[in-house]
Amino acid sequence: MKELKNPDKKGSSTKRKIGKTTYELLVHFNENATEIMLRELRRKLDEKKMILIKKSLTSSNGKNSEVYSNFM
């Protein structure tokens, strides 16, 4: 795995060791963002849910694909 380094290290960071591996999480925020983080996370989760619903409805049989097209 390629190791990415951020020489500036702007933002807040935290380190955690799990087993023999040490993980470092660096968090930074866009000051020009137009939506708050909670709304963005909810929107992305909703998008993922819709993708999963679409896959499950279209992969089982032809009858379900009709339901999906009517649902949308």
C-alpha positions as a printed NumPy array, in Angstrom:
array([[  0.   ,   0.   ,   0.   ],
       [  1.244,   3.456,  -0.881],
       [  1.771,   5.782,   2.051],
       [  0.442,   9.301,   1.579],
       [  2.098,  12.096,   3.504],
       [  0.812,  15.565,   4.184],
       [  3.779,  17.785,   5.067],
       [  1.541,  20.733,   6.041],
       [ -0.614,  18.762,   8.486],
       [ -3.265,  21.466,   8.64 ],
       [ -6.297,  20.455,  10.64 ],
       [ -6.67 ,  18.315,  13.712],
       [ -5.226,  14.828,  13.844],
       [ -5.514,  11.779,  16.022],
       [ -3.465,   8.589,  16.2  ],
       [ -4.608,   5.124,  17.207],
       [ -2.678,   1.894,  17.37 ],
       [ -4.59 ,  -1.276,  16.507],
       [ -2.432,  -4.35 ,  16.77 ],
       [  0.934,  -3.617,  15.173],
       [ -0.46 ,  -0.878,  12.932],
       [ -0.679,   2.791,  13.893],
       [ -3.374,   4.807,  12.129],
       [ -3.319,   8.601,  11.898],
       [ -6.488,  10.45 ,  10.98 ],
       [ -6.177,  14.031,   9.785],
       [ -9.393,  16.041,   9.627],
       [ -9.769,  19.314,   7.786],
       [-12.808,  21.265,   6.661],
       [-13.501,  23.365,   3.611],
       [-14.188,  26.895,   4.824],
       [-16.179,  27.564,   1.633],
       [-18.531,  24.592,   2.109],
       [-22.194,  25.199,   1.373],
       [-23.667,  22.442,   3.561],
       [-22.942,  21.221,   7.046],
       [-21.195,  17.9  ,   7.555],
       [-24.226,  16.142,   9.04 ],
       [-26.399,  16.977,   6.022],
       [-23.681,  15.887,   3.617],
       [-23.29 ,  12.548,   5.402],
       [-27.052,  11.991,   5.434],
       [-27.284,  12.845,   1.724],
       [-24.482,  10.417,   0.864],
       [-26.065,   7.67 ,   2.983],
       [-29.409,   8.227,   1.244],
       [-27.687,   7.965,  -2.15 ],
       [-26.086,   4.657,  -1.107],
       [-29.442,   3.336,   0.152],
       [-31.095,   4.145,  -3.177],
       [-28.315,   2.362,  -5.07 ],
       [-28.755,  -0.721,  -2.869],
       [-32.538,  -0.65 ,  -3.302],
       [-32.153,  -0.349,  -7.068],
       [-29.689,  -3.261,  -7.187],
       [-31.877,  -5.508,  -5.049],
       [-35.009,  -4.738,  -7.041],
       [-33.436,  -5.189, -10.462],
       [-31.327,  -8.251,  -9.681],
       [-34.002, -10.577,  -8.255],
       [-36.454, -10.879, -11.16 ],
       [-38.334,  -8.965, -13.835],
       [-41.395,  -8.29 , -11.661],
       [-39.393,  -6.247,  -9.192],
       [-37.892,  -4.068, -11.894],
       [-41.43 ,  -2.891, -12.758],
       [-41.964,  -1.953,  -9.111],
       [-38.726,   0.021,  -9.125],
       [-39.646,   1.945, -12.28 ],
       [-43.012,   2.858, -10.736],
       [-41.317,   3.79 ,  -7.462],
       [-39.039,   6.341,  -9.12 ]])
